[in-house]
């Protein structure tokens, strides 16, 4: 009996001791220590990634005339399709295709024997009426003829003059003369053939100056003015120069572009009409830099421009103004004078990134300087 009581007493002691241990809240001796709900587990510090290296350059500045390029074609300064003013048989046709003629030269004459005879008769009548009027004037001054008779002689003279003018006008309807200096491009009739009134006879072109016509965009319109110099590259590779003669103030409705004309000296007529041409208008020079095409990139918003670094070695983006596209590179405007432009690695970084900048090599700087000055 005493033995049983001893076991009960021992169990009670163990229970009390366990309860006291539980009350302390210390369990580090069994497993890992418990973390407080308000405490965050300690994290290992991550190593900092190395900065990306880019190559930068401050390119030389240059004044470059903005180039506005448009496609077009050459056209004659003047074009006239001559037509008959009366029906008849062609009696004279002194011109052939390709002939150079002057203003007023005869192009065609219709057979007009009756009209020529009428004109000669009118001349004879006019001469008689003039003589009668002059004689009547003398008699009137001498007092031998009344003033009323002298007035009648003057009226007869004026009537004869009008009849002659009408006869000569009718005769001139049988003639066709050149309206301006030019070249005969086409002759549509033959000597001796019959033509109707209004029938086509010949086409005359004035090719000096020759015109290069194209259309410029509404964005480039503000850069072009009358008198600006322009280069015209013909499809055969020849390059000629001229000046802007005309700029339309009414846009083409389908394309929202404005027609423009370049007048090119063409005294020898070597440049024909209808030839394909590339027109480059040179506007006022602007401050710009010349850079390789590979430098141009897109911003996060899709804008075209270049990336550079600021004083804190962070990447910044500058939108560009394309001034010209040359064989040596792009001429870009809108770039600050002190900009350190990234020319290698610009597509591997984005705006706001901190980078390690390395200056471009001497060879790269020399090449950029040569391209900017045009030296070799």
C-alpha positions as CSV (number, residue, x, y, z in Angstrom):
1,X,0.0,0.0,0.0
2,X,2.8,2.4,0.8
3,X,4.5,1.4,-2.4
4,X,1.5,2.5,-4.4
5,X,1.4,5.8,-2.7
6,X,5.0,6.4,-3.5
7,X,4.4,6.0,-7.2
8,X,1.5,8.3,-7.1
9,X,3.6,10.9,-5.3
10,X,6.4,10.6,-7.8
11,X,4.0,11.0,-10.8
12,X,2.6,14.1,-9.1
13,X,6.0,15.6,-8.7
14,X,6.9,15.0,-12.3
15,X,3.6,16.6,-13.5
16,X,4.2,19.7,-11.4
17,X,7.8,20.0,-12.7
18,X,6.6,19.7,-16.3
19,X,3.9,22.3,-15.8
20,X,6.5,24.7,-14.4
21,X,8.8,24.1,-17.4
22,X,6.0,24.7,-19.8
23,X,5.2,28.0,-18.1
24,X,8.7,29.4,-18.7
25,X,8.2,29.3,-22.6
26,X,11.8,28.2,-23.2
27,X,12.0,25.4,-25.7
28,X,15.4,26.2,-27.2
29,X,16.8,23.0,-25.7
30,X,14.4,21.0,-27.8
31,X,14.6,21.8,-31.6
32,X,15.1,25.3,-32.9
33,X,14.2,28.5,-31.2
34,X,10.7,29.9,-32.0
35,X,10.4,33.2,-33.9
36,X,8.2,35.9,-32.7
37,X,5.2,36.8,-35.0
38,X,6.5,40.4,-35.2
39,X,10.0,39.4,-36.1
40,X,11.1,38.6,-39.7
41,X,13.7,35.9,-40.2
42,X,17.1,37.2,-41.0
43,X,18.0,37.1,-44.7
44,X,21.5,36.8,-46.2
45,X,22.6,40.1,-48.0
46,X,22.7,39.6,-51.8
47,X,25.9,40.7,-53.6
48,X,25.5,43.8,-55.8
49,X,25.5,43.2,-59.6
50,X,28.4,44.7,-61.5
51,X,27.6,47.8,-63.6
52,X,27.2,47.3,-67.3
53,X,30.0,48.9,-69.4
54,X,29.1,51.1,-72.4
55,X,31.2,53.2,-74.8
56,X,30.4,56.9,-75.0
57,X,31.5,59.8,-77.1
58,X,30.9,63.6,-77.4
59,X,30.8,63.9,-81.2
60,X,31.9,67.1,-82.9
61,X,29.2,69.7,-83.8
62,X,28.5,70.8,-87.3
63,X,26.2,73.2,-89.2
64,X,24.4,71.1,-91.8
65,X,21.7,72.1,-94.2
66,X,18.5,70.1,-93.7
67,X,17.9,67.7,-96.6
68,X,14.3,67.1,-97.7
69,X,14.0,64.3,-100.2
70,X,11.0,63.6,-102.4
71,X,10.4,61.6,-105.5
72,X,9.2,63.2,-108.7
73,X,9.8,63.6,-112.4
74,X,10.8,66.2,-115.0
75,X,8.3,68.2,-116.9
76,X,8.4,70.9,-119.6
77,X,8.1,74.5,-118.5
78,X,5.5,75.0,-121.2
79,X,3.5,72.6,-123.4
80,X,1.2,73.6,-126.2
81,X,-0.9,71.4,-128.5
82,X,-1.5,73.5,-131.7
83,X,-4.8,73.1,-133.5
84,X,-6.3,74.6,-136.7
85,X,-8.7,77.5,-136.5
86,X,-10.3,76.7,-139.9
87,X,-10.8,73.7,-142.2
88,X,-8.8,73.3,-145.4
89,X,-5.9,71.7,-147.2
90,X,-2.3,72.0,-145.8
91,X,-0.3,74.1,-148.2
92,X,2.8,74.6,-146.1
93,X,4.3,72.6,-143.2
94,X,7.8,73.9,-142.6
95,X,8.5,72.1,-139.3
96,X,9.4,68.6,-138.4
97,X,9.6,66.7,-135.1
98,X,12.7,67.8,-133.1
99,X,13.0,71.2,-134.8
100,X,13.8,74.2,-132.6
101,X,11.6,77.1,-133.3
102,X,11.2,80.7,-132.2
103,X,8.1,82.5,-131.1
104,X,6.1,83.6,-134.2
105,X,7.7,81.1,-136.6
106,X,5.2,79.6,-139.1
107,X,4.2,76.0,-138.2
108,X,1.4,75.4,-140.8
109,X,-0.4,77.2,-143.6
110,X,-3.7,76.1,-145.2
111,X,-4.5,76.7,-148.8
112,X,-6.2,80.1,-148.8
113,X,-6.2,81.5,-152.4
114,X,-9.7,83.0,-152.1
115,X,-9.0,84.6,-148.7
116,X,-5.6,85.9,-150.0
117,X,-7.4,87.5,-153.0
118,X,-10.0,89.0,-150.7
119,X,-7.2,90.6,-148.6
120,X,-5.5,92.0,-151.7
121,X,-8.8,93.5,-152.9
122,X,-9.3,95.1,-149.5
123,X,-5.9,96.6,-149.6
124,X,-6.6,98.1,-153.0
125,X,-9.9,99.6,-151.8
126,X,-8.3,101.0,-148.7
127,X,-5.6,102.7,-150.8
128,X,-8.3,104.3,-153.0
129,X,-10.4,105.5,-150.1
130,X,-7.3,106.9,-148.4
131,X,-6.4,108.9,-151.5
132,X,-10.0,110.2,-151.8
133,X,-9.9,111.3,-148.1
134,X,-6.6,113.1,-148.5
135,X,-7.8,114.9,-151.7
136,X,-11.0,115.9,-149.9
137,X,-9.0,117.3,-147.0
138,X,-7.1,119.6,-149.4
139,X,-10.2,120.8,-151.1
140,X,-11.9,121.5,-147.8
141,X,-9.0,123.6,-146.6
142,X,-9.3,125.6,-149.9
143,X,-13.0,126.1,-149.3
144,X,-14.0,124.1,-152.4
145,X,-15.7,121.2,-150.6
146,X,-18.2,121.2,-147.7
147,X,-17.3,119.7,-144.4
148,X,-20.1,117.1,-144.8
149,X,-18.5,115.8,-148.0
150,X,-15.1,115.6,-146.2
151,X,-16.7,113.6,-143.3
152,X,-18.1,111.2,-145.9
153,X,-14.7,110.6,-147.3
154,X,-13.3,109.9,-143.9
155,X,-16.1,107.4,-143.2
156,X,-15.4,105.6,-146.4
157,X,-11.7,105.4,-145.5
158,X,-12.4,103.9,-142.1
159,X,-14.8,101.4,-143.6
160,X,-12.2,100.2,-146.1
161,X,-9.7,99.9,-143.2
162,X,-12.0,97.7,-141.2
163,X,-12.7,95.5,-144.3
164,X,-9.0,95.0,-144.8
165,X,-8.5,94.1,-141.1
166,X,-11.3,91.6,-141.4
167,X,-9.9,90.0,-144.5
168,X,-6.4,89.7,-143.0
169,X,-7.9,88.2,-139.8
170,X,-9.7,85.6,-141.9
171,X,-6.5,84.9,-143.8
172,X,-4.5,84.5,-140.5
173,X,-7.0,81.8,-139.4
174,X,-5.3,79.7,-142.1
175,X,-1.9,80.1,-140.4
176,X,-0.5,78.6,-137.2
177,X,2.5,80.2,-135.6
178,X,4.6,79.2,-132.6
179,X,3.4,80.7,-129.3
180,X,6.8,80.5,-127.7
181,X,10.4,79.4,-128.2
182,X,10.7,75.6,-127.9
183,X,11.1,72.3,-129.7
184,X,8.6,70.6,-131.9
185,X,7.9,67.3,-130.1
186,X,5.2,65.9,-132.3
187,X,3.7,66.6,-135.7
188,X,0.3,65.0,-136.3
189,X,-0.4,66.0,-139.9
190,X,1.2,65.7,-143.3
191,X,1.7,68.2,-146.1
192,X,-1.3,68.2,-148.5
193,X,-3.7,66.5,-146.2
194,X,-7.1,67.8,-145.3
195,X,-7.8,69.0,-141.8
196,X,-11.0,70.0,-140.0
197,X,-11.4,73.1,-137.8
198,X,-9.9,72.3,-134.3
199,X,-7.8,69.4,-135.6
200,X,-4.5,68.7,-133.8
201,X,-1.4,69.8,-135.7
202,X,1.7,69.7,-133.5
203,X,2.9,69.7,-129.9
204,X,5.6,72.2,-128.8
205,X,7.6,72.0,-125.6
206,X,9.6,74.6,-123.8
207,X,12.4,72.8,-122.0
208,X,14.5,75.8,-120.7
209,X,14.1,75.7,-117.8
210,X,13.1,72.1,-117.3
211,X,11.0,71.5,-114.2
212,X,11.4,68.8,-111.6
213,X,8.0,68.3,-109.8
214,X,7.4,66.4,-106.6
215,X,5.3,66.7,-103.4
216,X,6.6,67.4,-99.9
217,X,5.0,66.3,-96.7
218,X,3.1,68.7,-94.4
219,X,5.8,68.2,-91.7
220,X,8.6,69.4,-94.0
221,X,6.6,72.3,-95.6
222,X,7.9,74.8,-92.9
223,X,11.5,74.2,-93.9
224,X,11.1,75.0,-97.6
225,X,10.7,78.4,-99.3
226,X,10.8,79.9,-102.7
227,X,14.4,80.4,-103.9
228,X,15.9,77.5,-101.9
229,X,18.6,75.5,-103.7
230,X,17.8,71.9,-104.7
231,X,19.6,69.0,-106.1
232,X,17.9,66.7,-108.7
233,X,19.3,63.3,-109.3
234,X,18.0,61.8,-112.6
235,X,17.4,58.2,-113.2
236,X,20.5,58.0,-115.4
237,X,22.7,59.1,-112.5
238,X,23.2,62.7,-113.5
239,X,22.9,65.3,-110.8
240,X,21.8,68.8,-111.6
241,X,21.0,71.8,-109.5
242,X,18.1,74.3,-109.5
243,X,16.0,76.5,-107.3
244,X,12.5,76.1,-105.8
245,X,10.2,78.1,-108.1
246,X,6.8,77.2,-106.8
247,X,5.2,75.7,-103.6
248,X,1.5,75.0,-103.6
249,X,-0.5,76.2,-100.7
250,X,-3.2,73.6,-101.3
251,X,-2.4,70.0,-100.2
252,X,-3.3,67.0,-102.3
253,X,-6.4,65.6,-100.6
254,X,-5.4,62.0,-100.9
255,X,-1.8,62.2,-99.6
256,X,-1.8,65.5,-97.6
257,X,1.3,66.6,-99.5
258,X,2.1,69.8,-101.2
259,X,3.3,70.0,-104.9
260,X,6.6,71.8,-105.4
261,X,8.5,72.8,-108.6
262,X,12.3,73.1,-109.1
263,X,13.5,75.1,-112.1
264,X,16.6,73.7,-113.7
265,X,18.6,75.5,-116.4
266,X,18.5,73.4,-119.6
267,X,19.7,75.6,-122.4
268,X,20.9,72.7,-124.6
269,X,17.7,70.7,-124.0
270,X,19.7,67.7,-122.8
271,X,17.2,66.9,-120.0
272,X,14.0,65.6,-121.4
273,X,10.5,65.8,-119.9
274,X,9.0,62.8,-118.1
275,X,12.3,61.4,-116.6
276,X,12.2,60.0,-113.0
277,X,14.0,62.2,-110.5
278,X,14.9,62.3,-106.8
279,X,14.6,65.9,-105.5
280,X,16.7,67.0,-102.5
281,X,15.8,70.5,-101.2
282,X,18.5,72.1,-99.0
283,X,16.9,74.2,-96.2
284,X,18.6,76.5,-93.7
285,X,21.6,74.9,-91.9
286,X,21.0,73.7,-88.3
287,X,23.3,72.7,-85.4
288,X,23.7,68.9,-85.6
289,X,26.0,65.9,-85.1
290,X,26.9,63.0,-87.4
291,X,26.7,59.5,-85.9
292,X,26.6,55.9,-87.3
293,X,23.1,54.5,-88.0
294,X,23.6,51.8,-85.4
295,X,23.5,54.5,-82.6
296,X,19.8,55.2,-83.2
297,X,17.4,53.1,-81.0
298,X,13.9,53.1,-79.6
299,X,12.7,54.4,-76.2
300,X,10.4,52.4,-74.0
301,X,7.5,54.4,-75.6
302,X,8.7,53.6,-79.1
303,X,10.2,57.0,-79.9
304,X,13.2,57.2,-82.2
305,X,16.3,58.6,-80.6
306,X,19.7,58.0,-78.9
307,X,20.8,57.0,-75.4
308,X,23.4,59.0,-73.5
309,X,24.6,59.2,-69.9
310,X,24.2,62.2,-67.5
311,X,26.5,63.5,-64.8
312,X,25.5,60.7,-62.4
313,X,26.4,58.0,-65.0
314,X,22.7,57.2,-65.5
315,X,21.2,56.4,-68.9
316,X,19.0,59.2,-70.4
317,X,17.1,59.2,-73.7
318,X,17.1,62.1,-76.3
319,X,14.5,62.1,-79.2
320,X,16.2,63.0,-82.4
321,X,15.5,65.2,-85.4
322,X,16.7,63.6,-88.6
323,X,18.4,66.4,-90.5
324,X,20.0,64.3,-93.3
325,X,20.9,60.7,-94.2
326,X,24.3,60.6,-95.9
327,X,26.6,57.8,-97.0
328,X,28.9,58.4,-94.0
329,X,26.1,58.4,-91.4
330,X,23.0,60.1,-90.0
331,X,23.0,63.9,-89.3
332,X,20.9,64.3,-86.2
333,X,19.6,67.4,-84.5
334,X,18.0,68.0,-81.1
335,X,20.9,66.6,-79.1
336,X,22.3,68.7,-76.3
337,X,25.9,70.1,-76.8
338,X,27.4,68.3,-73.7
339,X,25.7,65.0,-74.3
340,X,27.8,61.8,-73.8
341,X,26.2,59.6,-76.4
342,X,26.3,55.8,-76.0
343,X,27.6,54.3,-79.3
344,X,28.1,50.7,-78.0
345,X,25.8,48.9,-75.7
346,X,22.8,51.3,-76.0
347,X,20.4,48.4,-76.7
348,X,21.4,46.6,-73.5
349,X,20.5,49.3,-71.1
350,X,17.4,51.4,-70.4
351,X,16.6,54.8,-69.1
352,X,17.6,55.3,-65.4
353,X,20.2,52.5,-65.4
354,X,23.5,53.3,-63.8
355,X,26.4,52.2,-66.1
356,X,30.1,52.3,-66.3
357,X,31.1,54.6,-69.2
358,X,34.3,54.1,-71.2
359,X,35.4,56.9,-73.7
360,X,35.6,55.9,-77.3
361,X,38.9,55.1,-78.8
362,X,41.1,57.5,-80.7
363,X,40.3,55.7,-83.9
364,X,36.5,56.1,-83.4
365,X,36.9,59.8,-82.5
366,X,39.1,60.4,-85.6
367,X,36.5,58.7,-87.8
368,X,33.7,60.8,-86.5
369,X,35.7,64.0,-86.9
370,X,36.5,63.1,-90.6
371,X,32.9,62.3,-91.4
372,X,31.7,65.6,-89.8
373,X,34.2,67.7,-91.8
374,X,34.1,65.7,-95.0
375,X,37.8,64.9,-94.9
376,X,39.5,61.6,-95.6
